[in-house]
Amino acid sequence: MIVDKKHVHVVNGLSNNKILFVHCKSDDDDLGEHNLPVGSETQWHFKLNLVGSTLFWCYMASESDYIFAKFNVFWEDRDRFYRCNDDSCIWTAKDDGI
C-alpha cells in the first residue's frame, strides 16, 4: 500500500500587522507554538496512519483582539475528500474568520 504525504499550512492573513499565535497538535505530535507575522505561515507534512484516524488540531489567536479559535485542521475521514486538495490543506486566518 502506498501512503501519500499530506501537508497542512496555517497562514497569517490578518491586517494591521497583527501577530497570529498558533499551536498545533495530534495525539502523537506537539508541533510547538508559533507567533506568525502577517503573510507568514507554519506548515508540516505527515503520512496517514494505517487505521485511517489521522487527526491534527490547532489553537489560533490574534494577539491584540482577544479572538481565538480551536478546531481540527486535518481529520482523515472528513478532509481526505472534502476540505483538502490531493495533498494539501491550507488554512488562512483573516479578520473575518479562519
PyMOL commands that place a pseudoatom at each C-alpha (Angstrom):
pseudoatom trace, name=CA, resn=MET, resi=1, chain=A, elem=C, hetatm=0, pos=[0.000, 0.000, 0.000]
pseudoatom trace, name=CA, resn=ILE, resi=2, chain=A, elem=C, hetatm=0, pos=[1.399, 3.420, -0.967]
pseudoatom trace, name=CA, resn=VAL, resi=3, chain=A, elem=C, hetatm=0, pos=[0.864, 6.100, 1.667]
pseudoatom trace, name=CA, resn=ASP, resi=4, chain=A, elem=C, hetatm=0, pos=[0.938, 9.655, 0.314]
pseudoatom trace, name=CA, resn=LYS, resi=5, chain=A, elem=C, hetatm=0, pos=[2.337, 12.559, 2.287]
pseudoatom trace, name=CA, resn=LYS, resi=6, chain=A, elem=C, hetatm=0, pos=[-0.185, 15.193, 3.328]
pseudoatom trace, name=CA, resn=HIS, resi=7, chain=A, elem=C, hetatm=0, pos=[0.645, 18.846, 4.007]
pseudoatom trace, name=CA, resn=VAL, resi=8, chain=A, elem=C, hetatm=0, pos=[-1.064, 21.385, 6.256]
pseudoatom trace, name=CA, resn=HIS, resi=9, chain=A, elem=C, hetatm=0, pos=[-0.406, 25.134, 6.004]
pseudoatom trace, name=CA, resn=VAL, resi=10, chain=A, elem=C, hetatm=0, pos=[-1.606, 27.746, 8.510]
pseudoatom trace, name=CA, resn=VAL, resi=11, chain=A, elem=C, hetatm=0, pos=[-1.209, 31.284, 7.162]
pseudoatom trace, name=CA, resn=ASN, resi=12, chain=A, elem=C, hetatm=0, pos=[-1.477, 34.670, 8.881]
pseudoatom trace, name=CA, resn=GLY, resi=13, chain=A, elem=C, hetatm=0, pos=[-3.713, 36.759, 6.621]
pseudoatom trace, name=CA, resn=LEU, resi=14, chain=A, elem=C, hetatm=0, pos=[-4.684, 39.277, 9.321]
pseudoatom trace, name=CA, resn=SER, resi=15, chain=A, elem=C, hetatm=0, pos=[-4.458, 43.027, 8.757]
pseudoatom trace, name=CA, resn=ASN, resi=16, chain=A, elem=C, hetatm=0, pos=[-2.642, 45.795, 10.642]
pseudoatom trace, name=CA, resn=ASN, resi=17, chain=A, elem=C, hetatm=0, pos=[0.492, 43.748, 11.303]
pseudoatom trace, name=CA, resn=LYS, resi=18, chain=A, elem=C, hetatm=0, pos=[-1.297, 41.530, 13.844]
pseudoatom trace, name=CA, resn=ILE, resi=19, chain=A, elem=C, hetatm=0, pos=[0.694, 38.553, 15.042]
pseudoatom trace, name=CA, resn=LEU, resi=20, chain=A, elem=C, hetatm=0, pos=[-1.123, 35.191, 14.865]
pseudoatom trace, name=CA, resn=PHE, resi=21, chain=A, elem=C, hetatm=0, pos=[-0.369, 32.751, 17.691]
pseudoatom trace, name=CA, resn=VAL, resi=22, chain=A, elem=C, hetatm=0, pos=[-0.652, 29.130, 16.510]
pseudoatom trace, name=CA, resn=HIS, resi=23, chain=A, elem=C, hetatm=0, pos=[-0.262, 25.894, 18.475]
pseudoatom trace, name=CA, resn=CYS, resi=24, chain=A, elem=C, hetatm=0, pos=[-0.997, 22.649, 16.600]
pseudoatom trace, name=CA, resn=LYS, resi=25, chain=A, elem=C, hetatm=0, pos=[-1.014, 19.039, 17.816]
pseudoatom trace, name=CA, resn=SER, resi=26, chain=A, elem=C, hetatm=0, pos=[-2.040, 15.485, 17.105]
pseudoatom trace, name=CA, resn=ASP, resi=27, chain=A, elem=C, hetatm=0, pos=[-2.334, 12.619, 19.567]
pseudoatom trace, name=CA, resn=ASP, resi=28, chain=A, elem=C, hetatm=0, pos=[1.301, 11.762, 18.805]
pseudoatom trace, name=CA, resn=ASP, resi=29, chain=A, elem=C, hetatm=0, pos=[2.928, 15.097, 17.956]
pseudoatom trace, name=CA, resn=ASP, resi=30, chain=A, elem=C, hetatm=0, pos=[3.073, 18.563, 19.524]
pseudoatom trace, name=CA, resn=LEU, resi=31, chain=A, elem=C, hetatm=0, pos=[4.164, 20.874, 16.713]
pseudoatom trace, name=CA, resn=GLY, resi=32, chain=A, elem=C, hetatm=0, pos=[5.044, 23.719, 19.061]
pseudoatom trace, name=CA, resn=GLU, resi=33, chain=A, elem=C, hetatm=0, pos=[3.920, 27.283, 19.497]
pseudoatom trace, name=CA, resn=HIS, resi=34, chain=A, elem=C, hetatm=0, pos=[4.436, 29.816, 16.710]
pseudoatom trace, name=CA, resn=ASN, resi=35, chain=A, elem=C, hetatm=0, pos=[3.975, 33.581, 16.529]
pseudoatom trace, name=CA, resn=LEU, resi=36, chain=A, elem=C, hetatm=0, pos=[3.394, 34.304, 12.843]
pseudoatom trace, name=CA, resn=PRO, resi=37, chain=A, elem=C, hetatm=0, pos=[3.864, 37.787, 11.413]
pseudoatom trace, name=CA, resn=VAL, resi=38, chain=A, elem=C, hetatm=0, pos=[1.400, 38.847, 8.703]
pseudoatom trace, name=CA, resn=GLY, resi=39, chain=A, elem=C, hetatm=0, pos=[1.995, 36.958, 5.455]
pseudoatom trace, name=CA, resn=SER, resi=40, chain=A, elem=C, hetatm=0, pos=[3.970, 34.121, 7.024]
pseudoatom trace, name=CA, resn=GLU, resi=41, chain=A, elem=C, hetatm=0, pos=[2.935, 30.539, 7.699]
pseudoatom trace, name=CA, resn=THR, resi=42, chain=A, elem=C, hetatm=0, pos=[3.726, 27.413, 9.612]
pseudoatom trace, name=CA, resn=GLN, resi=43, chain=A, elem=C, hetatm=0, pos=[3.480, 24.104, 7.798]
pseudoatom trace, name=CA, resn=TRP, resi=44, chain=A, elem=C, hetatm=0, pos=[4.108, 20.420, 8.304]
pseudoatom trace, name=CA, resn=HIS, resi=45, chain=A, elem=C, hetatm=0, pos=[3.727, 17.162, 6.466]
pseudoatom trace, name=CA, resn=PHE, resi=46, chain=A, elem=C, hetatm=0, pos=[2.873, 13.661, 7.562]
pseudoatom trace, name=CA, resn=LYS, resi=47, chain=A, elem=C, hetatm=0, pos=[1.754, 10.280, 6.356]
pseudoatom trace, name=CA, resn=LEU, resi=48, chain=A, elem=C, hetatm=0, pos=[-1.707, 8.959, 7.140]
pseudoatom trace, name=CA, resn=ASN, resi=49, chain=A, elem=C, hetatm=0, pos=[-1.793, 6.243, 9.755]
pseudoatom trace, name=CA, resn=LEU, resi=50, chain=A, elem=C, hetatm=0, pos=[-2.837, 2.785, 8.650]
pseudoatom trace, name=CA, resn=VAL, resi=51, chain=A, elem=C, hetatm=0, pos=[-6.107, 2.703, 10.608]
pseudoatom trace, name=CA, resn=GLY, resi=52, chain=A, elem=C, hetatm=0, pos=[-7.495, 5.857, 8.988]
pseudoatom trace, name=CA, resn=SER, resi=53, chain=A, elem=C, hetatm=0, pos=[-7.701, 8.025, 12.087]
pseudoatom trace, name=CA, resn=THR, resi=54, chain=A, elem=C, hetatm=0, pos=[-5.110, 10.750, 11.467]
pseudoatom trace, name=CA, resn=LEU, resi=55, chain=A, elem=C, hetatm=0, pos=[-6.161, 13.970, 13.240]
pseudoatom trace, name=CA, resn=PHE, resi=56, chain=A, elem=C, hetatm=0, pos=[-4.431, 17.326, 13.744]
pseudoatom trace, name=CA, resn=TRP, resi=57, chain=A, elem=C, hetatm=0, pos=[-5.959, 20.310, 15.514]
pseudoatom trace, name=CA, resn=CYS, resi=58, chain=A, elem=C, hetatm=0, pos=[-4.809, 23.878, 16.163]
pseudoatom trace, name=CA, resn=TYR, resi=59, chain=A, elem=C, hetatm=0, pos=[-5.447, 26.683, 18.592]
pseudoatom trace, name=CA, resn=MET, resi=60, chain=A, elem=C, hetatm=0, pos=[-5.080, 30.117, 16.954]
pseudoatom trace, name=CA, resn=ALA, resi=61, chain=A, elem=C, hetatm=0, pos=[-5.343, 33.573, 18.496]
pseudoatom trace, name=CA, resn=SER, resi=62, chain=A, elem=C, hetatm=0, pos=[-4.893, 37.149, 17.338]
pseudoatom trace, name=CA, resn=GLU, resi=63, chain=A, elem=C, hetatm=0, pos=[-2.501, 38.961, 19.647]
pseudoatom trace, name=CA, resn=SER, resi=64, chain=A, elem=C, hetatm=0, pos=[-4.457, 42.160, 20.093]
pseudoatom trace, name=CA, resn=ASP, resi=65, chain=A, elem=C, hetatm=0, pos=[-8.129, 41.327, 19.513]
pseudoatom trace, name=CA, resn=TYR, resi=66, chain=A, elem=C, hetatm=0, pos=[-8.532, 38.529, 22.070]
pseudoatom trace, name=CA, resn=ILE, resi=67, chain=A, elem=C, hetatm=0, pos=[-10.127, 36.468, 19.308]
pseudoatom trace, name=CA, resn=PHE, resi=68, chain=A, elem=C, hetatm=0, pos=[-9.295, 32.775, 19.199]
pseudoatom trace, name=CA, resn=ALA, resi=69, chain=A, elem=C, hetatm=0, pos=[-10.329, 29.521, 17.571]
pseudoatom trace, name=CA, resn=LYS, resi=70, chain=A, elem=C, hetatm=0, pos=[-9.617, 25.861, 18.239]
pseudoatom trace, name=CA, resn=PHE, resi=71, chain=A, elem=C, hetatm=0, pos=[-10.545, 23.350, 15.552]
pseudoatom trace, name=CA, resn=ASN, resi=72, chain=A, elem=C, hetatm=0, pos=[-9.480, 20.309, 13.573]
pseudoatom trace, name=CA, resn=VAL, resi=73, chain=A, elem=C, hetatm=0, pos=[-7.253, 21.263, 10.644]
pseudoatom trace, name=CA, resn=PHE, resi=74, chain=A, elem=C, hetatm=0, pos=[-6.938, 17.734, 9.309]
pseudoatom trace, name=CA, resn=TRP, resi=75, chain=A, elem=C, hetatm=0, pos=[-9.229, 14.836, 10.053]
pseudoatom trace, name=CA, resn=GLU, resi=76, chain=A, elem=C, hetatm=0, pos=[-8.728, 11.929, 7.715]
pseudoatom trace, name=CA, resn=ASP, resi=77, chain=A, elem=C, hetatm=0, pos=[-12.347, 10.769, 7.466]
pseudoatom trace, name=CA, resn=ARG, resi=78, chain=A, elem=C, hetatm=0, pos=[-13.543, 14.253, 6.510]
pseudoatom trace, name=CA, resn=ASP, resi=79, chain=A, elem=C, hetatm=0, pos=[-10.611, 16.020, 4.900]
pseudoatom trace, name=CA, resn=ARG, resi=80, chain=A, elem=C, hetatm=0, pos=[-9.375, 13.248, 2.694]
pseudoatom trace, name=CA, resn=PHE, resi=81, chain=A, elem=C, hetatm=0, pos=[-12.027, 14.099, 0.130]
pseudoatom trace, name=CA, resn=TYR, resi=82, chain=A, elem=C, hetatm=0, pos=[-13.673, 17.384, 1.114]
pseudoatom trace, name=CA, resn=ARG, resi=83, chain=A, elem=C, hetatm=0, pos=[-11.540, 20.171, 2.572]
pseudoatom trace, name=CA, resn=CYS, resi=84, chain=A, elem=C, hetatm=0, pos=[-8.137, 19.362, 1.078]
pseudoatom trace, name=CA, resn=ASN, resi=85, chain=A, elem=C, hetatm=0, pos=[-6.918, 19.010, -2.430]
pseudoatom trace, name=CA, resn=ASP, resi=86, chain=A, elem=C, hetatm=0, pos=[-4.909, 15.917, -3.292]
pseudoatom trace, name=CA, resn=ASP, resi=87, chain=A, elem=C, hetatm=0, pos=[-2.154, 16.546, -0.769]
pseudoatom trace, name=CA, resn=SER, resi=88, chain=A, elem=C, hetatm=0, pos=[-2.595, 19.937, 0.960]
pseudoatom trace, name=CA, resn=CYS, resi=89, chain=A, elem=C, hetatm=0, pos=[-4.858, 21.727, 3.408]
pseudoatom trace, name=CA, resn=ILE, resi=90, chain=A, elem=C, hetatm=0, pos=[-4.436, 25.495, 3.609]
pseudoatom trace, name=CA, resn=TRP, resi=91, chain=A, elem=C, hetatm=0, pos=[-5.992, 27.464, 6.479]
pseudoatom trace, name=CA, resn=THR, resi=92, chain=A, elem=C, hetatm=0, pos=[-5.739, 31.252, 6.404]
pseudoatom trace, name=CA, resn=ALA, resi=93, chain=A, elem=C, hetatm=0, pos=[-6.599, 33.419, 9.404]
pseudoatom trace, name=CA, resn=LYS, resi=94, chain=A, elem=C, hetatm=0, pos=[-8.333, 36.608, 8.257]
pseudoatom trace, name=CA, resn=ASP, resi=95, chain=A, elem=C, hetatm=0, pos=[-10.025, 39.448, 10.107]
pseudoatom trace, name=CA, resn=ASP, resi=96, chain=A, elem=C, hetatm=0, pos=[-13.457, 37.929, 9.452]
pseudoatom trace, name=CA, resn=GLY, resi=97, chain=A, elem=C, hetatm=0, pos=[-12.534, 34.350, 10.400]
pseudoatom trace, name=CA, resn=ILE, resi=98, chain=A, elem=C, hetatm=0, pos=[-10.407, 31.328, 9.563]
for i in range(1, 98): cmd.bond("trace and resi %d" % i, "trace and resi %d" % (i + 1))
show_as sticks, trace
zoom trace
